[in-house]
């Protein structure tokens, strides 16, 4: 596990490989690719990460600034919130599911996978149901919902169950 403390600045002049995970609460700059076997996360607003190459991980949990020169590739989930700066990945975003909350936005060339914000339409809920296991959903009836209605995401998904499933690597399986 690589842990960058608050107030600390870490510079890696080449790529970075970490088997377990990365927690950045300071400033992390990598001149190359970053490969993380588990979660890439940051502590909160005020942290910043710059990767000149691509970033690959199981989960990207981003609350601070993240700038990726290549592709942001998360096998299970990208969860981005809190920071007013857009999540930037110059060459694109690859993740089965990207959740943007609390005003977060994307600045990417292309996005593979489903991207949802704080409110979703009934058709987005159906796409989520096709992608994710039933255990991460709250019981919600879409029969009476008009397509123009926006449903708060926290009424659709149990975020704690969603995150736990992503940590286990079972949120999105190759069979879905």
C-alpha positions as CSV (number, residue, x, y, z in Angstrom):
1,X,0.0,0.0,0.0
2,X,1.3,3.4,-1.0
3,X,0.2,6.1,1.4
4,X,0.9,9.8,0.6
5,X,0.3,11.8,3.8
6,X,-1.5,15.1,3.9
7,X,1.0,17.9,3.1
8,X,3.5,15.4,1.5
9,X,4.6,15.7,-2.1
10,X,5.7,12.5,-3.9
11,X,7.3,12.4,-7.3
12,X,7.9,9.2,-9.3
13,X,10.1,9.9,-12.4
14,X,9.0,6.6,-14.0
15,X,5.9,4.5,-13.8
16,X,4.4,3.2,-10.6
17,X,3.2,-0.3,-9.7
18,X,1.4,-1.0,-6.4
19,X,0.0,-4.4,-5.6
20,X,-2.6,-3.4,-3.0
21,X,-3.7,0.1,-3.2
22,X,-2.9,3.8,-3.2
23,X,-4.2,6.4,-0.8
24,X,-3.2,9.9,-1.7
25,X,-3.9,12.7,0.8
26,X,-1.2,15.0,-0.4
27,X,0.2,15.6,-3.9
28,X,1.3,12.7,-6.1
29,X,3.0,13.1,-9.5
30,X,3.9,10.2,-11.7
31,X,5.8,10.6,-15.0
32,X,4.5,7.4,-16.6
33,X,1.8,4.8,-16.1
34,X,0.3,3.8,-12.7
35,X,-0.9,0.2,-12.2
36,X,-2.7,-0.5,-8.9
37,X,-3.9,-4.0,-7.9
38,X,-6.7,-2.6,-5.8
39,X,-8.1,0.8,-5.0
40,X,-6.7,4.1,-6.1
41,X,-8.1,6.7,-3.7
42,X,-7.5,10.0,-2.3
43,X,-8.2,11.5,1.1
44,X,-10.3,14.5,0.3
45,X,-10.5,17.8,-1.4
46,X,-7.1,19.3,-1.3
47,X,-5.3,16.2,-2.6
48,X,-4.0,16.2,-6.2
49,X,-2.7,13.5,-8.5
50,X,-1.1,14.0,-11.9
51,X,-0.3,10.9,-14.0
52,X,1.3,11.6,-17.4
53,X,0.5,8.1,-18.7
54,X,-2.5,5.8,-17.9
55,X,-4.0,4.8,-14.6
56,X,-5.2,1.3,-14.1
57,X,-6.9,0.1,-11.0
58,X,-9.9,-1.9,-9.7
59,X,-11.6,1.1,-8.1
60,X,-10.9,4.8,-8.5
61,X,-12.3,6.7,-5.6
62,X,-11.6,10.4,-6.3
63,X,-12.4,13.3,-4.1
64,X,-9.5,15.6,-5.0
65,X,-8.0,16.7,-8.3
66,X,-7.1,13.9,-10.7
67,X,-5.4,14.5,-14.1
68,X,-4.5,11.5,-16.2
69,X,-2.6,12.1,-19.5
70,X,-3.6,8.7,-20.9
71,X,-6.6,6.4,-20.0
72,X,-8.3,6.1,-16.7
73,X,-9.1,2.3,-16.6
74,X,-11.0,1.0,-13.6
75,X,-12.1,-2.7,-13.7
76,X,-15.1,-2.2,-11.3
77,X,-16.0,1.4,-10.5
78,X,-15.0,5.1,-10.7
79,X,-16.5,7.1,-7.9
80,X,-15.9,10.9,-8.0
81,X,-17.3,13.6,-5.8
82,X,-16.7,16.7,-3.7
83,X,-14.2,18.6,-5.9
84,X,-15.4,21.3,-8.2
85,X,-12.6,20.4,-10.7
86,X,-13.6,18.0,-13.4
87,X,-12.1,14.5,-13.4
88,X,-9.7,14.6,-16.4
89,X,-8.5,11.7,-18.5
90,X,-7.1,12.9,-21.8
91,X,-7.3,9.7,-23.7
92,X,-10.6,8.4,-22.2
93,X,-12.3,6.7,-19.4
94,X,-12.9,2.9,-19.2
95,X,-15.0,1.7,-16.4
96,X,-18.2,-0.4,-16.3
97,X,-19.7,2.3,-14.0
98,X,-18.8,5.8,-13.2
99,X,-20.7,7.7,-10.5
100,X,-20.4,11.5,-10.3
101,X,-21.7,13.2,-7.2
102,X,-21.8,16.5,-5.5
103,X,-21.3,18.5,-8.7
104,X,-18.4,16.5,-10.1
105,X,-18.0,16.5,-13.9
106,X,-15.8,14.7,-16.4
107,X,-13.3,16.0,-18.9
108,X,-12.6,13.0,-21.1
109,X,-12.3,12.3,-24.8
110,X,-14.5,9.3,-24.6
111,X,-16.2,7.2,-21.9
112,X,-16.7,3.4,-22.1
113,X,-19.3,2.2,-19.7
114,X,-22.3,3.8,-17.9
115,X,-21.8,7.3,-16.5
116,X,-24.5,8.5,-14.0
117,X,-24.8,11.5,-11.9
118,X,-26.8,12.3,-8.7
119,X,-30.1,11.8,-10.3
120,X,-31.1,9.2,-12.9
121,X,-33.9,8.5,-15.3
122,X,-36.0,5.3,-15.2
123,X,-34.1,4.1,-18.4
124,X,-30.8,4.6,-16.6
125,X,-32.1,2.6,-13.7
126,X,-32.9,-0.2,-16.1
127,X,-29.3,0.0,-17.5
128,X,-27.9,-0.1,-13.9
129,X,-30.1,-3.2,-13.1
130,X,-28.7,-5.0,-16.2
131,X,-25.1,-4.2,-15.1
132,X,-25.1,-4.6,-11.4
133,X,-26.0,-7.3,-8.8
134,X,-29.5,-7.0,-7.2
135,X,-27.9,-6.7,-3.7
136,X,-26.8,-3.1,-4.4
137,X,-30.3,-1.8,-5.2
138,X,-32.9,-0.3,-3.0
139,X,-36.5,-1.6,-3.6
140,X,-37.9,0.9,-6.1
141,X,-40.9,0.6,-8.4
142,X,-40.4,2.1,-11.8
143,X,-43.9,1.1,-13.2
144,X,-45.4,4.6,-12.4
145,X,-42.3,6.7,-13.2
146,X,-42.4,8.9,-16.3
147,X,-39.2,9.0,-18.3
148,X,-38.8,12.7,-17.6
149,X,-38.7,12.1,-13.9
150,X,-35.3,12.3,-12.2
151,X,-34.8,9.9,-9.3
152,X,-32.1,10.6,-6.7
153,X,-29.3,8.0,-7.1
154,X,-29.3,7.3,-3.3
155,X,-32.9,6.1,-3.6
156,X,-31.9,3.6,-6.3
157,X,-28.5,2.3,-5.1
158,X,-27.2,1.3,-1.7
159,X,-23.8,3.0,-2.0
160,X,-22.3,1.1,0.9
161,X,-23.3,-2.2,-0.7
162,X,-22.1,-1.0,-4.1
163,X,-18.7,0.0,-2.8
164,X,-18.3,-3.2,-0.8
165,X,-19.1,-5.3,-3.9
166,X,-16.6,-3.3,-5.9
167,X,-13.9,-3.8,-3.3
168,X,-14.6,-7.6,-3.5
169,X,-14.3,-7.4,-7.3
170,X,-17.9,-8.7,-7.7
171,X,-19.7,-5.5,-8.7
172,X,-19.3,-6.1,-12.4
173,X,-18.5,-9.6,-13.6
174,X,-17.5,-10.6,-17.1
175,X,-20.7,-12.5,-17.4
176,X,-22.9,-9.4,-17.1
